């Protein structure tokens, strides 16, 4: 490469790792990474349950789900759950299965809302455990708005923990927790 720009390969081939050059990752950005990973596990669970309820082999299911948005995956799975006859047993204890499913749907949508709020933002690291999140929106109804807040790594890890709990509740409903 003759330009001044770096390739990933040239950075990776460097004599020093990121940690050696910059230092250890701070808690805030690491916690944000946990949110991303946890959400990917939740999304993978949705895909697995769609394939199972659709009655397709595990190797075929990705052809149905790979290009779907999270919201569409939730909608498809919900439609499949509601289409099941009495032969399919879900794990809902003594509660009404529709009420349990509706609660899971609320949690899934809340997980997506939290993920979107965090990931579709601009971040400034303040040092260690605290980060500053800024989001600019421009909507016809209200024009340009900027929301801004300080978030701790503890809060971000609570979001991660919430997403993991939603994943657990989803899998428990299908009897796979």
N, C-alpha and C positions, 0 to 999 in steps of 0.2 A: 504494500500500500504506500503510495507516494505522498498522500496528503497528510495533514496534521491530525486527522481524525483517527481514533483508535477503533479497533475491532474488538469484539468480545474475546477472541482468541489471543490478541496481543495483550489484553489486560490480564487474562487468565494465565498466560505464559510468563507474566512478570515475576521478578525474583521475590516479591513480597505479597503476602495475602492482604485482604482488606483489613483484617484485624491488626496486622503488623503496620500497615500504613496509616489507618484512621483510628484504630482502637476498637475495643469491644463494642458491639451494638448496644445502644441504650435501651432501657426498659420499655419506653413508650413505643418505639418503632417495632421492637420485638413483639410486644403485646398486640400491635396492629396486625402483624404477621400471623399470630395465633388466630385472630378473627377470620382471616382469609382461609387458613387451613381448615378450621372448624366448619366454616360455611361450605367448603368443598365436600366435606364428609356428609353434611346434611343433604347437599344436592345429589351426591352419589346414592344415598339411601332412597331418595325420591325415584331416581332412575331404576334402581333395583326393584322397588315395589311396583312401579309401572310395568316393567317387564314381567314380573310374577303374576300380577292381576290380568295382564293382557294374554297370559298363557304362552309367551314366546320364550325360546331358549335364551340363556344368559348371553350367548355370543351374538344373538340377533337383536336384543333389546337396545344396544347402543345406536343401531340404525334408526330406531324410533325416537330416541331421546337426545342424541348428541347435539343437535342444533336448536333445541328448544330452550327458551328463556326459563328462568326459575319459576316465574309466575305461571307460565304455560304448563310446566311440569306439575305444579301444584294443582292447576285446573284439571289437567288430564287425570292425575291420580284421584282427585276428588270425584270426578265423573265415574271412574272405574270402581271406586269404593261404593258409591251410591247405586251402581248398576248390579252389584252382587246380589244373588238370591240368598236364601236361607242356608244353602249348602256351605257357604264360606263363613267360617267362624273368625271373628276378630276378637282380640283380647280387650275387653272393656269392663270386666268385673261385673258388678251388679248395677252399673249405670246404663243409661240409654245409649246405645252405640252411636246414634246420630248426634247426641249432645257431646259425647267424647270426641267424635270426629270433628265437629264444629269447633271445639276447643283447640284441637291440634291445628286446624286450619288457621285460626287466629294466631297461634304461636308461630306457624310457618310464615305468615305474612309479616308478623312483627320482626322475625329474624331477617327477612329480606329488607324491611325498612331500616333496621339497624345497620345491616351490612352496607346498604346503599348510602345512608347518611355518612358513614365513616369513609367508605372507599371513594365516593365521588366528591371529595373535598381536597382542599389544599392544606398542607401541613407545615408547621414550623416547629422544630424541636426546640424546647426551652431548656432542656437539660435533664437527663435521666428519666425521671418518672412522669414528667408533665410535658404535654404537647399542646400546641394551639391549632385548632381546626377552624378553617374558614371556608364558607360555601357561598358562592354568588349565583343568584338565579335571576332570570329575566322572563317574567310572565306577563301576558296581556292584561290580566286583571289588576296587577299592582306594580308593574314596572320592575326595575332592578332592585333587588334586596340582597344585602350581605348579612349572613349570620356568622357569628364568631363565638367561640367558647374555648376554654382551657379544659383539657381532659387528662386524667391521670392514667397511668398504666394499670392501676387497680380497676378503674372503670372499664377500660378496654378488655381486661381479663374477665370481668364480670359479664361483658357482652359475649365473649368467647364461651364462658361457662353456660350462659343462657342458651346459646346455639347448640352446645353439646347436649343440654337437657332436652331441647326440642327434638334433636335427633334420637335421643333415647326414648322419648315419649312416642315418636313416630314408629320406631322399630318395635316398641312394646305393644303398640296397637296391633301390629301385624304378627305378634308372637315371636319376634326375633331379637329381643333385647338380651 
